[in-house]
Amino acid sequence: MMKKSLIIFILIFKILPAQELPYGVPNYFELSPTGSFYKINLSVPSLFPNDILNLIEPIHFKSHKIYFLELKLEKVEAFHFELINSLFSENLTLNFIDLNTTGWVGPYTKNIIVNNSPFISGQMKTDRILIEISIPIGQEPKFPIQKILHPKRPKHFEQPIPIRTLRSRESNNKILLCGYWPPSNECIRPFSRNELFNPNGWIGENWEDSGYDIVSFFPNFTPPDCDNCGQGNGDLEVDYQDTSDDWWNIVDSINPIAIITFSRGYIDYSWEMEWKYYNSINWVPDFTPPTLPTPSPPDSTWPTNSPRFSSLPLDSIVAAIDSANLGLNPYIDYSNGAGNYLSEFLGYHGVWYKAQMDSADVPCYTVGHVHVGGLIGWETAHEAAKITLREVIKVVDEFKDLPGDVNEDGVVSIMDMLLIISHILGYNILSENEEVLADINIDSVIDIYDLMLISNIILDFN
């Protein structure tokens, strides 16, 4: 049994080289160092001493000095590390390894955290951490970690409210899912209409009798548990230009009412909800020239290096997955964007598309990106994706009704205006749901201004 587990463990770690940050596994797994590490006990939050590397005897390995520092916390809890960009030398690599699960967060290098100082690491939830710092021999050793701290919601955090659009009679009912590397492509595979990629059959038609068709697109890798995944092939590929071309073709063809994009995150059990995505000019190169986005930044309508934000119901998704007891660590990433690689590129395209639809008064109510931990089994990831979908559908259900269609007969007409007039005059008070449909300008008051807007809708339809 132990031998089988070891083989599975090695196969999992071999997947990483082509994933979110394609830089390989921590040296720890190749070195398998024996003996004890330099250890310290910490509480959260805590500062690190700047000279701590002077207390650690490094291991010489492949022209690098590898420093290992083991941290023991008082209890299992969620935390981040604060990293200082200026203390990263050109070839320094940093990883945080969870000794309880043998998963890890990282790697971090100077070009990964460029223009972000201080930089907040991915969230971990454990009480035993091994910090691995790899520095080329001959370089001055610097400790780039300033402190360990609890997750904290930014003071300026706002959960975007979906925009209720004055839509046409014919509503789209498609929800779009996109993924990249396993397990993010595997968790949405059953929603693919491509028989070649999903031979077991599409499960997305009127999914769970919700009234929505769920459609997924992703790259395919051979073998699925790829040793070095590379660019992949299929509906999407791990390539900036291909992703952008395919993206606009996909959304133009299905006109999604909601979008969830997925990609592989850290090699752990996290379900990481990304809050913001940058219109960046700093990208990690992909595989095929041109290896960076063209143009860069991708969105000429938005300021360079400025963020757009997720409109997914982030808190409710985290709460739902946490209560499902799947053994995952769901959380919201409030900082740093989504990785400056294909993950952020895809996530940005989602929120960019929603902004375009909002401007055109076309319904696309909620959009955002999820990083799926690389140690999550495919079945578990699929269950978590379904939970995420159900929370998204709740939002869409709340906002899908046709504004102005007070009697919900599928048409905005003079009959709806008469109901509002009767309500204003006090003859027939509208129900709570009817008030929502009648409040066209969403000012919580049913008045003459709503009647004027409904009149405009009727004139536009005729």
Secondary structure as UniProt FT lines:
FT   HELIX           2..14
FT   HELIX           16..18
FT   HELIX           27..31
FT   STRAND          38..42
FT   STRAND          46..47
FT   TURN            50..51
FT   HELIX           52..55
FT   STRAND          59..61
FT   TURN            62..63
FT   STRAND          64..83
FT   HELIX           85..87
FT   TURN            90..91
FT   STRAND          93..98
FT   TURN            99..102
FT   STRAND          103..108
FT   TURN            110..112
FT   TURN            114..115
FT   STRAND          119..120
FT   STRAND          124..136
FT   TURN            137..138
FT   STRAND          145..149
FT   TURN            155..156
FT   STRAND          174..178
FT   TURN            182..185
FT   HELIX           186..191
FT   TURN            195..197
FT   TURN            199..200
FT   TURN            205..206
FT   HELIX           207..209
FT   STRAND          213..217
FT   STRAND          219..220
FT   TURN            230..231
FT   STRAND          233..234
FT   HELIX           240..254
FT   STRAND          258..264
FT   STRAND          270..274
FT   STRAND          276..278
FT   TURN            300..301
FT   TURN            304..305
FT   STRAND          307..309
FT   HELIX           314..323
FT   TURN            324..325
FT   STRAND          329..333
FT   TURN            337..338
FT   HELIX           342..359
FT   TURN            360..361
FT   STRAND          366..372
FT   TURN            374..375
FT   HELIX           378..399
FT   TURN            403..404
FT   TURN            406..407
FT   HELIX           414..424
FT   TURN            425..426
FT   HELIX           432..438
FT   TURN            440..441
FT   HELIX           448..461
//
